[in-house]
Amino acid sequence: MNQSIPSSQSPMLFPAKDPSHRFGVAFDVEPYRGCPFGCLYCDSHNVLGPDESFSRVFARPDAIAAFSSELNAREPGTIVGFGKLFEPYPPLETKERVTRRLLEVIADAGAGVVIVTKSDLVAEDAALLRRIKAAAPAVVLMCITTLNEDVVKKLEPGCPTTAERFRAIAKLSSEGIVTGILMQPIVPFINDTEENIVGIVRKAKDAGCRFVYPSFGMNLAGRQRDRFFDLIDREFPRLKNVYMDQFGAKWSCQSKAAPALKKAFVFECRKLKLKYGMNDIVRLVRPTSTVQMKLF
């Protein structure tokens, strides 16, 4: 099967549309292409070619050199995001260490980092993240969708357990790294309960997180729609018909319980003094930039 390995002429750094809208990230990088976790709701399949296997994970041969060249042309303090499309800590990372080597480049350049992951492997880079934090922001967001491990096995069959992910984020928090939970997606009729939402917020507080950022729905655009229905038919029998009745051909599927869930979510975050709005999270990630903007 033909695989579209990115050309050595293509960039490693991709400008973010608006750093104020996504955790302060100025540029995104993908250490790997593809993901082995097999999450039912993942819409990153839409960025691959029709002949590409999403579960095949690989990195560009010149990734480190190309990234170093591009990053060193940017200003110190530039925040680089990991994990927008593909998991930056797949099992292959234990062998190849592409993400770790990119983080070393970031540390040497005095740049910052925001990592989005579902893997507990991120905790192994705690010392490197502390080194980055000495000069620029270093933030880790752990994706958590449910506290029910049986549901995890169906929704995210290749991922570490929720308990393993919380242990990893607690370790990073204890070592002074700014951490948060990316609570998304909340999948209608599967994990959209108040008990689940409030439970995740409380676990985030216990793990030392500074914020929780949610999404009370999911995307079924493009090829992801057919894939989702094929998988949900297998893992959650009879739910496909419920989706068709509720959402029809809509690509954006939000839980009908969203208003109540949001209310419970905000109440719990405020009670536990956790940030949850993007503007507040960006100010947390980039406090110096915020002060400079106010001064001028």
C-alpha positions in Angstrom: 0.0 0.0 0.0 1.3 3.4 -1.0 2.1 5.7 2.0 2.3 9.5 1.6 5.5 10.3 3.6 5.9 14.1 3.8 8.5 15.5 1.5 11.7 16.7 2.9 10.8 20.0 1.2 7.6 20.5 3.1 7.7 22.5 6.3 7.8 21.0 9.8 6.3 24.1 11.5 2.7 25.1 10.5 1.5 28.6 11.6 -1.5 28.5 14.0 -4.5 30.5 12.7 -4.8 32.5 15.9 -2.6 31.8 19.0 -5.3 33.4 21.2 -7.7 30.7 20.3 -5.7 27.6 20.9 -3.7 27.6 24.1 -1.3 30.3 23.0 0.3 28.1 20.3 2.0 30.0 17.5 3.1 27.0 15.4 2.2 23.3 15.2 4.5 20.4 14.6 3.6 16.7 14.1 6.5 14.4 15.2 4.7 11.4 13.7 2.1 10.8 11.0 -0.6 8.3 11.8 -1.8 7.0 15.1 -2.3 3.5 16.5 -4.8 4.3 19.2 -7.9 3.7 17.0 -10.3 6.2 18.8 -13.8 5.9 17.4 -14.3 9.7 17.3 -11.0 10.8 15.7 -11.5 13.1 12.7 -7.8 13.3 11.8 -8.4 10.5 9.3 -9.7 13.3 7.0 -6.2 14.8 6.5 -4.8 11.5 5.1 -4.8 10.4 1.5 -7.3 7.6 0.4 -4.5 5.0 0.3 -2.9 5.9 3.6 -3.3 3.6 6.6 -4.0 5.7 9.7 -2.7 3.0 12.0 0.7 3.0 10.4 2.9 5.4 12.3 6.1 6.9 10.9 8.3 10.1 11.1 10.0 12.1 8.4 13.7 11.0 8.1 14.9 14.5 8.3 12.5 15.6 11.0 15.0 16.8 13.6 17.2 18.7 11.3 14.4 20.4 9.4 12.6 21.3 12.7 15.8 22.7 14.2 16.5 24.9 11.1 12.9 26.3 11.1 12.6 26.9 14.8 15.9 28.6 15.1 14.7 31.1 12.5 11.9 32.1 15.0 12.0 34.4 18.0 13.0 32.9 21.3 9.8 32.1 23.4 7.8 31.0 20.3 5.3 28.4 21.5 5.1 25.2 19.5 2.1 22.9 19.7 2.4 19.1 19.6 -0.6 16.8 18.9 -3.1 18.8 16.9 -3.6 16.0 14.4 -1.6 13.0 15.5 -0.5 11.5 18.8 3.0 12.7 19.7 3.6 9.8 22.0 2.7 6.6 20.1 4.4 3.4 21.3 7.0 3.9 18.6 8.3 6.9 20.6 9.9 4.5 23.1 12.2 3.4 20.2 12.6 6.4 18.0 12.3 9.3 20.5 11.4 11.8 17.8 9.2 13.8 20.1 11.9 13.9 22.8 14.5 15.0 20.3 12.2 17.8 19.0 11.7 18.9 22.6 15.5 19.0 23.0 15.6 21.4 20.1 12.9 23.5 21.7 14.9 23.7 25.0 18.1 24.7 23.1 16.2 27.4 21.2 14.6 28.9 24.3 11.1 28.2 22.8 8.0 27.0 24.6 5.7 24.0 24.1 2.1 22.9 24.5 1.7 19.2 24.3 -1.7 17.5 23.7 -1.6 13.7 24.3 -3.4 10.6 25.4 -0.3 8.8 26.4 1.3 8.4 29.8 4.7 8.3 28.0 4.8 12.1 28.3 5.7 11.8 32.0 9.1 10.3 30.9 10.1 13.8 29.5 9.4 15.6 32.8 13.1 16.7 33.2 13.2 18.0 29.7 9.9 19.9 30.2 11.3 21.5 33.3 14.3 22.6 31.3 12.0 24.2 28.7 10.0 25.8 31.5 13.0 27.7 32.8 13.0 29.9 29.7 9.5 29.7 28.2 6.0 28.1 28.8 5.8 24.3 29.0 2.3 23.0 29.2 0.8 19.4 28.9 -2.8 18.7 28.2 -4.0 15.2 28.7 -7.0 14.1 26.7 -9.6 12.5 29.0 -13.1 11.5 27.8 -14.5 9.2 30.4 -13.7 7.7 33.8 -15.4 4.4 32.8 -12.5 2.1 31.8 -14.9 -0.3 30.0 -16.0 2.6 27.8 -12.4 3.6 27.2 -11.7 0.1 25.8 -14.4 0.7 23.2 -14.0 4.4 22.5 -10.1 4.5 22.6 -9.1 0.9 22.2 -5.3 1.5 21.8 -4.9 4.2 24.5 -3.5 3.9 28.0 -6.2 3.7 30.6 -7.7 6.8 32.1 -6.1 6.0 35.4 -2.6 5.7 33.7 -3.2 9.1 32.1 -4.2 10.8 35.3 -1.1 9.3 37.1 1.1 10.7 34.3 -0.4 14.2 34.6 -0.2 14.1 38.4 3.5 13.3 38.1 4.1 16.3 35.8 2.0 18.6 38.0 4.1 17.6 41.0 7.3 18.6 39.2 6.0 22.1 38.5 4.8 21.6 34.9 1.5 23.5 34.0 -1.0 20.8 33.2 -4.6 20.6 32.1 -7.3 18.3 30.9 -8.7 18.4 27.4 -12.1 16.9 28.0 -13.1 16.1 24.5 -15.0 14.9 22.8 -18.0 14.3 24.9 -19.8 11.7 22.7 -23.6 11.9 22.6 -25.3 8.9 24.3 -22.0 7.4 25.4 -20.1 9.6 27.9 -22.4 12.7 28.1 -23.5 12.3 31.7 -23.1 14.8 34.6 -21.5 12.1 36.7 -18.8 11.7 34.1 -18.2 15.4 33.5 -18.1 16.3 37.2 -15.9 13.3 38.0 -13.3 14.3 35.4 -13.2 17.8 36.8 -12.6 16.5 40.3 -9.9 14.1 39.2 -8.2 17.0 37.3 -8.1 19.0 40.5 -6.7 16.0 42.5 -4.0 15.6 39.8 -2.8 19.1 40.2 -4.2 20.4 36.9 -4.7 24.2 36.5 -7.5 24.0 33.9 -10.0 21.8 32.1 -11.1 22.6 28.5 -14.2 20.8 27.2 -16.1 20.1 24.1 -19.7 18.8 24.4 -19.9 17.1 21.0 -17.9 15.8 18.1 -17.3 16.1 14.4 -18.6 13.6 11.8 -17.3 15.4 8.7 -15.8 13.8 5.6 -14.7 10.2 5.7 -14.9 10.1 9.5 -18.7 9.7 9.3 -18.7 6.3 7.6 -15.9 5.1 9.8 -17.6 6.2 13.0 -20.9 4.5 12.1 -19.1 1.3 11.1 -17.2 1.2 14.4 -20.2 2.3 16.6 -22.3 -0.5 15.0 -19.8 -3.0 16.3 -19.0 -1.5 19.8 -22.4 0.1 20.7 -25.1 -2.0 18.9 -28.3 -0.1 18.0 -26.8 3.3 18.7 -26.3 4.1 15.0 -30.1 4.4 14.5 -30.3 6.8 17.5 -27.6 9.0 15.8 -29.4 9.0 12.5 -32.7 10.0 14.2 -31.0 12.7 16.3 -28.5 14.2 13.9 -29.4 13.1 10.4 -26.7 14.3 8.0 -25.3 17.0 10.3 -21.5 16.9 10.7 -21.5 18.6 14.1 -23.0 16.3 16.7 -23.6 17.9 20.1 -25.0 16.1 23.1 -28.7 17.1 23.7 -27.7 17.3 27.3 -25.0 19.9 26.6 -26.7 22.9 28.3 -27.1 21.0 31.6 -23.6 19.5 31.3 -22.0 22.9 30.7 -23.8 24.3 33.7 -22.6 21.5 35.9 -19.1 21.8 34.4 -18.8 25.5 35.0 -20.1 25.2 38.6 -17.6 22.5 39.5 -14.6 24.3 37.9 -15.5 27.5 39.7 -15.9 25.7 43.0 -12.5 24.0 42.6 -10.9 27.2 41.2 -10.0 25.6 37.8 -9.8 27.7 34.7 -11.9 26.6 31.8 -12.3 29.5 29.3 -9.7 29.8 26.5 -8.9 33.4 27.2 -8.1 32.6 30.8 -6.1 29.5 29.8 -4.0 31.5 27.3 -3.3 34.1 30.0 -2.1 31.2 32.2 0.1 29.8 29.4 1.5 33.2 28.4 1.3 35.6 31.4 4.3 37.7 30.2 2.7 38.3 26.8 -0.6 39.3 28.5 1.2 41.9 30.7 3.0 43.3 27.7 -0.2 43.7 25.7 -1.8 45.6 28.6 1.2 47.8 29.0 1.1 48.8 25.3 
